[in-house]
Amino acid sequence: MAQHLRHRDQVADQHFESRHGKKSFWSAIVSIWLGTTMEYVDFALYGLAAGLVFSDVFFPGQSKIIALLSSFVTYAVGFLARPVGAFVLGRIGDKIGRKKVLVFTVALMGISTSAIGLIPGYATIGIGAPLLLAFLRICQGFGAGAELSGGAVMLAEYAPTRHRGLVSSLIGVGSNSGTLLASTVWLLVLMLPREDVVAWGWRIPFLCSVLVAALALLLRRTMDESPVFRIYREKKAQELSKLQTAENSPAVSGSGRKAFLIMLGLRIGENGPSYMAQGFLVGYVVNALSMNKSVPTTAVLIASVLGFAVIPFSGWLSDRFGRRITYRVFCGLLVLYGFPAFALLETRNALIVGAVIVVGMCIGSLGIFGVQAAYGVELFGVGHRYSTMAIAKELGSILSGGTAPMVASALLAATGSWVPLAIYFVVTAGIGFVATFFAPETRGRDLTLIEDAI
């Protein structure tokens, strides 16, 4: 390990010590932050618009329930496109470089989001309107599938070794920024009369997003390729026959299989509880517990603001104490949180319910996410790091996060009790907890190594 650390220091740490290295390091951080902000602006804007106006704009003449369902079907299409983008763009990122793919993803997401704001409504072009909407959602999802993992890889491969966890965690700060930005712009738009919002006001947030995308694109075009990938590219040129075999091996086979399964388990342990805490609990509190909408929405807002401190703090903890133990503690806290949390929700006390949601998000949606960024990057060898991590994260999201609200709703409808919900929450968190006992400690690992950490 000491030898690996010394070699890693020569790659990124010495790069950071130079004047140009520091400039490119900060340029990478800002551009990745803006790109991740763009990704979450995309999905937050669409999620809000789907629930508020898209049923009137793109699916008129339907019953309210069918129109709303149709809006969210096009929302789901974007999530289904993410694993495809992870596989295709991740493989390209492993072959030609992280920078080029990240320039493409932010451009694709920015163009797609802005174009949604220009689509004529159903009243103007008929069925072509929802078809265009679905196509642009596919484009958004395709780019987003490689954006988050690519950003984490770039940050980790740029970061000084001793601060890699902290620097990589900043990818989560971008997601927080995007969610808050989208929510703020929508709140301003909703101050317009309802008829104006439906007629033209809903387009404003989508069109404004081009400003974030343009700035991120400008910075990404001028930033350098990561120092780790540059070293890898030089080695590949020198040892072409040896490295060609590793580069062309299937993304989820050979040396990548064990690390892939570990990443999948870690992702399920984070993403399931995360979507339960920030998604399902909001609807559960309003619909099942008949509480005022302001209670969960205020709690989510508070947790999002706290995320700007919680996310980097968890990354720092992983630098100080190690990735595995920090991840295990967060998963363990979620396992302990499950049953008391749902029991406390039954009090229907606004302060208690709000606190339960805030704590759940801070542990599951924010804390673990801050550790996961560096941990996921360090698990994989440089030759297939981007693609394999991206596929594992997107597949894990579909298996847990994307389906968690649906599964929880089905359990509630079938039993009418909160106990199965708590069990489901604990099981998903437990998968992540168990995965840490099979995962290696990766803090300070040499990121130029071809082989995986396990």
C-alpha positions in Angstrom: 0.0 0.0 0.0 2.8 2.4 0.8 4.3 1.9 -2.6 0.9 2.5 -4.2 0.5 5.7 -2.2 3.9 7.0 -3.2 3.1 6.4 -6.8 -0.3 8.0 -6.5 1.3 11.0 -4.9 3.5 11.4 -8.0 0.5 11.4 -10.3 -2.1 13.7 -8.7 -0.4 15.2 -5.7 2.5 16.6 -7.7 0.1 17.7 -10.4 -1.8 19.7 -7.8 1.4 21.3 -6.4 2.1 23.1 -9.7 0.5 26.4 -10.5 -1.2 25.0 -13.6 -2.2 21.9 -11.7 -4.0 24.0 -9.0 -5.8 26.0 -11.7 -7.0 22.9 -13.6 -8.0 21.3 -10.3 -10.3 24.1 -9.4 -11.6 24.4 -12.9 -12.5 20.7 -12.8 -14.3 21.1 -9.4 -16.4 24.0 -10.6 -17.2 22.4 -14.0 -18.2 19.1 -12.4 -20.3 20.9 -9.8 -22.1 22.8 -12.5 -22.6 19.7 -14.6 -24.1 17.8 -11.7 -26.2 20.8 -10.9 -27.4 20.7 -14.5 -28.3 17.0 -14.2 -30.4 17.5 -11.2 -32.0 20.6 -12.5 -33.1 18.5 -15.5 -34.8 15.9 -13.5 -36.2 18.2 -10.8 -37.6 20.6 -13.4 -39.3 17.8 -15.2 -40.6 16.1 -12.0 -42.2 19.4 -10.9 -43.6 20.2 -14.4 -45.0 16.7 -14.8 -47.0 17.0 -11.6 -48.1 20.6 -12.1 -48.7 21.4 -15.8 -47.7 18.8 -18.3 -51.0 17.0 -18.1 -52.7 20.1 -19.4 -50.0 21.0 -22.0 -49.2 17.6 -23.5 -52.1 15.3 -22.5 -55.3 17.4 -22.6 -58.7 15.7 -23.0 -57.7 12.8 -20.7 -59.0 12.3 -17.1 -56.7 14.0 -14.5 -55.4 10.6 -13.3 -54.6 9.3 -16.8 -53.0 12.6 -17.8 -50.9 12.7 -14.7 -49.9 9.0 -15.2 -48.9 9.8 -18.8 -46.7 12.7 -17.7 -44.9 10.4 -15.2 -44.5 7.7 -17.8 -42.4 10.1 -19.9 -40.6 10.9 -16.7 -39.8 7.2 -16.2 -38.5 6.9 -19.7 -35.5 9.1 -18.7 -34.6 6.8 -15.9 -34.7 3.7 -18.2 -32.3 5.5 -20.6 -29.7 6.0 -17.9 -28.2 2.5 -17.8 -27.8 2.6 -21.6 -26.0 5.9 -21.3 -23.8 4.5 -18.5 -22.8 1.6 -20.6 -22.2 3.4 -23.9 -20.7 6.6 -22.7 -18.8 4.9 -19.8 -17.0 2.6 -22.2 -16.1 5.6 -24.4 -14.8 7.4 -21.3 -12.6 4.5 -20.5 -11.2 4.4 -24.0 -10.7 8.1 -25.1 -10.9 10.0 -21.8 -13.2 11.4 -19.1 -13.1 15.0 -20.3 -14.5 14.4 -23.8 -17.5 12.4 -22.4 -18.2 14.9 -19.7 -18.2 17.7 -22.3 -20.7 15.7 -24.4 -23.0 14.8 -21.4 -23.4 18.4 -20.2 -24.0 19.6 -23.8 -26.6 16.8 -24.4 -28.4 17.5 -21.1 -28.4 21.2 -21.6 -29.7 21.1 -25.2 -32.4 18.5 -24.3 -33.6 20.5 -21.3 -33.8 23.8 -23.1 -35.5 22.1 -26.1 -38.3 20.9 -23.8 -39.1 24.5 -23.1 -39.5 25.0 -26.9 -41.9 22.1 -27.7 -45.3 23.2 -29.0 -48.2 21.9 -26.9 -50.6 19.2 -27.9 -53.1 21.8 -29.1 -50.5 22.9 -31.8 -49.0 19.8 -33.1 -51.1 17.0 -31.7 -49.5 13.6 -30.8 -46.1 15.0 -32.0 -45.9 17.0 -28.7 -45.7 14.1 -26.3 -43.6 12.1 -28.7 -41.0 14.9 -28.8 -41.2 15.2 -25.0 -40.5 11.5 -24.6 -37.6 11.7 -27.1 -35.9 14.6 -25.2 -36.4 12.7 -21.9 -34.5 9.8 -23.5 -31.7 12.2 -24.5 -31.6 13.6 -21.0 -31.4 10.2 -19.4 -28.8 9.0 -21.8 -26.5 11.8 -20.9 -27.3 11.7 -17.1 -26.4 8.0 -17.0 -22.7 8.9 -17.5 -22.7 12.3 -15.8 -22.7 11.5 -12.1 -20.2 8.6 -12.2 -18.0 10.5 -14.7 -17.9 13.5 -12.5 -17.0 11.4 -9.5 -14.2 9.7 -11.4 -12.8 13.0 -12.6 -12.9 14.6 -9.1 -11.3 11.5 -7.5 -8.6 11.3 -10.2 -7.8 15.0 -9.7 -7.9 15.1 -5.9 -4.9 15.0 -3.7 -4.8 11.6 -2.0 -5.4 12.7 1.6 -8.4 14.8 0.5 -9.9 12.4 -2.1 -13.0 11.6 -0.1 -13.8 15.2 0.6 -13.2 16.4 -3.0 -15.2 13.5 -4.5 -18.1 14.1 -2.2 -18.6 17.5 -3.8 -20.4 15.7 -6.6 -23.3 15.4 -4.1 -23.2 19.2 -3.5 -24.0 19.6 -7.1 -27.1 17.5 -6.9 -28.2 19.5 -3.9 -27.6 22.8 -5.8 -29.7 21.5 -8.8 -32.6 20.5 -6.7 -32.7 23.8 -4.8 -32.2 25.8 -8.0 -35.1 24.1 -9.8 -37.4 24.4 -6.8 -36.6 28.1 -6.4 -37.2 29.0 -10.0 -40.5 27.0 -10.0 -41.7 28.8 -6.9 -41.1 32.1 -8.7 -43.0 30.9 -11.8 -45.9 29.7 -9.7 -46.5 33.2 -8.5 -47.9 33.9 -12.0 -51.7 33.3 -12.6 -52.5 29.6 -13.3 -53.5 30.3 -16.9 -50.2 32.0 -17.6 -48.2 29.2 -16.0 -49.9 26.7 -18.3 -49.7 28.9 -21.4 -46.1 29.9 -21.3 -44.7 30.3 -17.7 -43.7 26.6 -17.4 -41.2 27.1 -20.2 -39.1 29.7 -18.3 -37.3 27.2 -16.0 -36.4 25.0 -18.9 -35.1 27.8 -21.0 -33.1 29.4 -18.1 -31.3 26.1 -17.5 -29.3 26.8 -20.7 -27.3 29.3 -18.7 -26.0 26.7 -16.3 -25.3 24.3 -19.1 -23.4 26.9 -21.1 -21.1 27.9 -18.2 -20.4 24.2 -17.4 -19.7 23.5 -21.1 -17.3 26.4 -21.3 -15.3 25.3 -18.2 -15.3 21.6 -19.3 -13.9 22.5 -22.7 -11.0 24.3 -21.1 -10.2 21.9 -18.3 -7.5 19.3 -18.6 -7.9 15.5 -18.8 -7.5 13.9 -15.4 -3.8 13.2 -14.5 -4.6 9.6 -13.7 -6.1 8.9 -17.1 -3.1 10.7 -18.8 -0.8 8.3 -17.0 -2.9 5.4 -18.0 -2.9 6.5 -21.6 0.9 6.8 -21.6 1.2 3.3 -20.1 -1.2 1.9 -22.7 0.9 3.3 -25.5 4.0 1.7 -24.0 2.5 -1.6 -23.2 -0.2 -1.8 -25.9 -0.6 -5.6 -26.1 -0.9 -6.1 -22.3 -3.2 -3.2 -21.7 -5.4 -3.8 -24.8 -6.6 -7.1 -23.2 -7.6 -5.3 -20.0 -9.2 -2.4 -21.8 -11.4 -4.6 -24.0 -12.5 -7.1 -21.3 -16.3 -7.0 -20.7 -17.3 -4.3 -18.2 -18.9 -6.7 -15.8 -16.7 -9.8 -16.1 -13.2 -10.9 -15.2 -11.5 -8.8 -12.7 -14.5 -6.4 -12.6 -17.1 -8.9 -11.4 -16.5 -8.9 -7.6 -16.0 -5.1 -7.5 -19.2 -4.7 -9.6 -21.3 -6.8 -7.2 -19.8 -4.9 -4.2 -20.7 -1.6 -5.8 -24.2 -2.8 -6.6 -24.8 -3.8 -3.0 -23.4 -0.5 -1.7 -25.6 1.4 -4.1 -28.8 -0.5 -3.1 -28.0 0.2 0.6 -27.9 3.9 -0.2 -30.4 4.4 -3.0 -33.4 2.5 -1.5 -33.4 4.3 1.8 -32.7 7.6 0.0 -35.7 7.4 -2.3 -37.8 6.3 0.7 -36.7 9.2 2.8 -37.0 12.0 0.3 -39.7 10.6 -2.0 -42.1 8.1 -0.5 -42.2 9.6 3.0 -43.5 12.9 1.5 -46.5 11.2 0.0 -47.0 8.9 3.0 -47.1 11.8 5.4 -49.6 13.8 3.3 -51.8 11.0 2.0 -51.7 8.2 4.6 -51.2 10.4 7.7 -53.4 13.2 6.4 -50.9 15.9 7.4 -50.4 19.3 5.8 -48.2 19.4 2.7 -46.0 22.0 4.2 -44.6 19.6 6.8 -42.8 17.2 4.5 -41.9 19.9 1.9 -40.3 22.1 4.6 -38.4 19.1 6.0 -37.0 18.2 2.6 -36.0 21.9 2.1 -34.2 21.9 5.5 -32.4 18.7 4.8 -31.3 19.9 1.4 -29.8 23.0 2.9 -28.1 20.9 5.6 -26.7 18.7 2.8 -24.2 21.4 1.9 -22.5 20.6 5.2 -23.4 16.9 5.6 -22.1 15.8 2.3 -18.5 17.2 2.5 -18.4 16.2 6.2 -19.1 12.6 5.4 -16.4 12.7 2.7 -14.0 14.1 5.2 -14.9 11.4 7.7 -14.0 8.8 5.1 -10.6 10.5 4.6 -10.1 10.5 8.3 -11.3 7.0 9.3 -11.6 5.1 6.1 -14.3 4.4 3.4 -15.5 1.0 4.7 -16.1 1.9 8.3 -17.7 5.2 7.5 -20.0 3.6 5.0 -20.8 0.8 7.4 -21.7 3.2 10.2 -24.1 5.1 7.9 -25.8 1.9 6.8 -26.0 0.7 10.4 -27.6 3.9 11.4 -30.2 3.5 8.7 -30.9 -0.1 9.9 -31.5 1.2 13.4 -33.5 4.2 12.1 -36.2 2.2 10.2 -38.6 1.0 12.9 -38.4 4.0 15.3 -38.8 6.4 12.3 -42.1 4.9 11.1 -43.3 4.5 14.7 -42.6 8.2 15.3 -44.4 9.2 12.1 -47.6 7.8 13.6 -47.5 10.6 16.3 -48.6 13.0 13.5 -46.7 15.7 15.4 -45.4 18.2 12.8 -42.0 18.8 14.6 -41.4 15.1 15.1 -42.5 14.1 11.6 -40.3 16.8 10.1 -37.3 15.7 12.2 -37.8 12.1 11.1 -37.6 13.1 7.4 -34.6 15.4 8.0 -32.7 12.8 9.9 -33.5 10.1 7.3 -32.3 12.3 4.4 -29.2 13.4 6.2 -28.1 9.8 6.8 -29.4 8.1 3.7 -29.7 10.6 0.9 -26.8 12.8 1.9 -24.3 11.2 4.3 -23.8 7.9 2.5 -23.8 9.6 -0.9 -20.8 11.7 0.3 -18.8 8.6 1.1 -19.9 6.6 -1.9 -18.3 8.9 -4.5 -14.6 8.1 -3.6 -15.4 4.6 -2.5 -16.9 3.7 -5.9 -14.0 5.1 -7.9 -11.4 3.4 -5.8 -13.0 -0.1 -6.1 -12.2 -0.3 -9.8 -9.1 -0.4 -12.0 -8.4 2.5 -14.3 -9.1 0.6 -17.5 -12.8 0.0 -16.9 -13.5 2.3 -13.9 -15.9 4.7 -15.5 -18.1 2.2 -17.3 -18.3 -0.4 -14.6 -19.0 2.0 -11.8 -21.6 3.8 -13.9 -23.4 0.6 -14.8 -23.4 -0.7 -11.2 -24.8 2.6 -9.9 -27.5 2.9 -12.5 -28.6 -0.7 -12.1 -28.6 -0.4 -8.4 -30.7 2.7 -8.7 -33.3 0.8 -10.8 -33.3 -2.2 -8.4 -33.7 -0.1 -5.3 -34.2 3.7 -5.6 -36.3 3.8 -8.7 -38.6 1.1 -7.4 -38.6 1.9 -3.7 -41.6 4.3 -3.7 -43.6 1.9 -5.9 -42.8 -1.2 -3.7 -43.5 0.8 -0.5 -46.9 2.0 -1.9 -47.8 -1.6 -2.8 -47.0 -2.8 0.6 -49.0 -0.1 2.2 -52.0 -0.7 0.0 -51.8 -4.5 0.7 -51.4 -4.3 4.5 -52.5 -0.9 5.6 -49.6 -1.0 8.2 -46.3 0.8 8.5 -44.5 -2.3 9.7 -43.9 -3.8 6.2 -42.6 -0.4 5.2 -40.1 -0.4 8.0 -39.0 -3.9 7.2 -38.5 -3.0 3.5 -36.5 0.1 4.6 -34.3 -2.0 6.9 -33.7 -4.7 4.3 -32.4 -2.3 1.7 -30.2 -0.5 4.2 -29.1 -3.9 5.5 -27.9 -5.0 2.0 -25.5 -2.0 2.0 -24.4 -2.9 5.6 -23.6 -6.5 4.7 -21.8 -5.4 1.5 -19.3 -3.5 3.6 -18.1 -6.8 5.2 -17.2 -8.1 1.7 -15.7 -4.8 0.5 -12.1 -3.9 0.9 -10.8 -0.7 2.5 -9.7 1.6 -0.4 -8.7 4.8 1.2 -5.5 6.1 -0.5 -5.5 3.5 -3.2 -3.3 4.0 -6.3 -5.9 5.0 -8.9 -3.5 4.2 -11.8 -3.7 0.5 -11.0 -5.2 -1.7 -13.7 -6.6 -4.3 -11.4 -9.6 -3.8 -9.1 -9.4 -3.4 -5.3 -10.9 -6.8 -4.9 
